[in-house]
Amino acid sequence: MNENDYCLIDATRPPRADGPPYAECVLCREPTEYPESYKGITLCPVCEWQEAQRTACSG
């Protein structure tokens, strides 16, 4: 296995918010760490972790 044999996952994340209001998680509706003004998919820390586990490489 060479150094380029790994999964490429789009790791783009919205910027962290300095304070409220926070965006809602698109899965569970809990507050996220991202600003409410962010346009896009936002996940709370719990759902973000679960999604990372679900999409992690197995091998």
C-alpha atoms as an extended CHARMM CRD file, in Angstrom:
* protein
*
        59  EXT
         1         1  MET       CA              0.0000000000        0.0000000000        0.0000000000  PROA      1               0.0000000000
         2         2  ASN       CA              1.5280000000        3.3220000000       -0.9650000000  PROA      2               0.0000000000
         3         3  GLU       CA              0.9840000000        6.7060000000        0.6670000000  PROA      3               0.0000000000
         4         4  ASN       CA             -1.6980000000        7.7010000000       -1.8700000000  PROA      4               0.0000000000
         5         5  ASP       CA             -3.9500000000        4.7000000000       -1.0940000000  PROA      5               0.0000000000
         6         6  TYR       CA             -6.4980000000        6.3310000000        1.1750000000  PROA      6               0.0000000000
         7         7  CYS       CA            -10.0460000000        7.5670000000        1.0150000000  PROA      7               0.0000000000
         8         8  LEU       CA            -10.6680000000       11.0500000000       -0.2110000000  PROA      8               0.0000000000
         9         9  ILE       CA            -13.5930000000       12.5340000000        1.6820000000  PROA      9               0.0000000000
        10        10  ASP       CA            -14.7880000000       16.0640000000        1.0480000000  PROA      10              0.0000000000
        11        11  ALA       CA            -13.7590000000       17.6810000000        4.3190000000  PROA      11              0.0000000000
        12        12  THR       CA            -15.0250000000       21.1850000000        3.6220000000  PROA      12              0.0000000000
        13        13  ARG       CA            -16.6410000000       22.6150000000        6.7310000000  PROA      13              0.0000000000
        14        14  PRO       CA            -18.4760000000       25.8130000000        7.3990000000  PROA      14              0.0000000000
        15        15  PRO       CA            -16.6450000000       28.3990000000        9.5070000000  PROA      15              0.0000000000
        16        16  ARG       CA            -17.0680000000       28.0860000000       13.2870000000  PROA      16              0.0000000000
        17        17  ALA       CA            -19.4000000000       30.6480000000       14.8330000000  PROA      17              0.0000000000
        18        18  ASP       CA            -18.0700000000       33.0830000000       17.4410000000  PROA      18              0.0000000000
        19        19  GLY       CA            -21.3960000000       32.9220000000       19.2790000000  PROA      19              0.0000000000
        20        20  PRO       CA            -25.1720000000       32.6050000000       18.8450000000  PROA      20              0.0000000000
        21        21  PRO       CA            -27.2510000000       32.3970000000       16.7610000000  PROA      21              0.0000000000
        22        22  TYR       CA            -26.1790000000       28.9410000000       15.6340000000  PROA      22              0.0000000000
        23        23  ALA       CA            -27.4160000000       26.9940000000       12.6210000000  PROA      23              0.0000000000
        24        24  GLU       CA            -29.6110000000       23.9330000000       13.2640000000  PROA      24              0.0000000000
        25        25  CYS       CA            -28.3290000000       20.4420000000       12.5580000000  PROA      25              0.0000000000
        26        26  VAL       CA            -29.9880000000       19.1740000000        9.3780000000  PROA      26              0.0000000000
        27        27  LEU       CA            -30.4990000000       15.7380000000       10.9570000000  PROA      27              0.0000000000
        28        28  CYS       CA            -31.5840000000       16.2910000000       14.5630000000  PROA      28              0.0000000000
        29        29  ARG       CA            -32.3500000000       20.0590000000       14.6890000000  PROA      29              0.0000000000
        30        30  GLU       CA            -29.9380000000       20.6220000000       17.6240000000  PROA      30              0.0000000000
        31        31  PRO       CA            -27.7300000000       23.7400000000       17.5490000000  PROA      31              0.0000000000
        32        32  THR       CA            -24.4450000000       23.3190000000       15.7010000000  PROA      32              0.0000000000
        33        33  GLU       CA            -21.1180000000       25.0950000000       16.1240000000  PROA      33              0.0000000000
        34        34  TYR       CA            -21.7110000000       26.9690000000       12.8550000000  PROA      34              0.0000000000
        35        35  PRO       CA            -23.2250000000       30.4070000000       12.2760000000  PROA      35              0.0000000000
        36        36  GLU       CA            -26.9330000000       30.6160000000       11.4460000000  PROA      36              0.0000000000
        37        37  SER       CA            -26.0290000000       32.6920000000        8.3800000000  PROA      37              0.0000000000
        38        38  TYR       CA            -24.1410000000       29.7470000000        6.7980000000  PROA      38              0.0000000000
        39        39  LYS       CA            -25.9210000000       28.4810000000        3.7020000000  PROA      39              0.0000000000
        40        40  GLY       CA            -25.3980000000       24.7490000000        3.3530000000  PROA      40              0.0000000000
        41        41  ILE       CA            -25.5090000000       21.4810000000        5.2490000000  PROA      41              0.0000000000
        42        42  THR       CA            -24.6490000000       21.8350000000        8.9200000000  PROA      42              0.0000000000
        43        43  LEU       CA            -24.3600000000       19.0130000000       11.4490000000  PROA      43              0.0000000000
        44        44  CYS       CA            -24.1300000000       19.1560000000       15.2370000000  PROA      44              0.0000000000
        45        45  PRO       CA            -20.9920000000       17.5800000000       16.7830000000  PROA      45              0.0000000000
        46        46  VAL       CA            -22.8310000000       14.3000000000       17.5430000000  PROA      46              0.0000000000
        47        47  CYS       CA            -24.2940000000       13.8610000000       14.0430000000  PROA      47              0.0000000000
        48        48  GLU       CA            -21.0000000000       15.0190000000       12.4910000000  PROA      48              0.0000000000
        49        49  TRP       CA            -19.1510000000       12.2810000000       14.4050000000  PROA      49              0.0000000000
        50        50  GLN       CA            -21.7600000000        9.6410000000       13.4850000000  PROA      50              0.0000000000
        51        51  GLU       CA            -21.6140000000       10.6640000000        9.8240000000  PROA      51              0.0000000000
        52        52  ALA       CA            -17.8110000000       10.4270000000        9.8840000000  PROA      52              0.0000000000
        53        53  GLN       CA            -18.0570000000        6.9300000000       11.3770000000  PROA      53              0.0000000000
        54        54  ARG       CA            -20.6260000000        5.9170000000        8.7560000000  PROA      54              0.0000000000
        55        55  THR       CA            -18.5500000000        7.1630000000        5.8300000000  PROA      55              0.0000000000
        56        56  ALA       CA            -15.1100000000        6.1370000000        7.1640000000  PROA      56              0.0000000000
        57        57  CYS       CA            -12.9680000000        3.8490000000        5.0710000000  PROA      57              0.0000000000
        58        58  SER       CA            -13.0060000000        0.2280000000        6.0180000000  PROA      58              0.0000000000
        59        59  GLY       CA            -10.0380000000       -1.7810000000        5.1010000000  PROA      59              0.0000000000
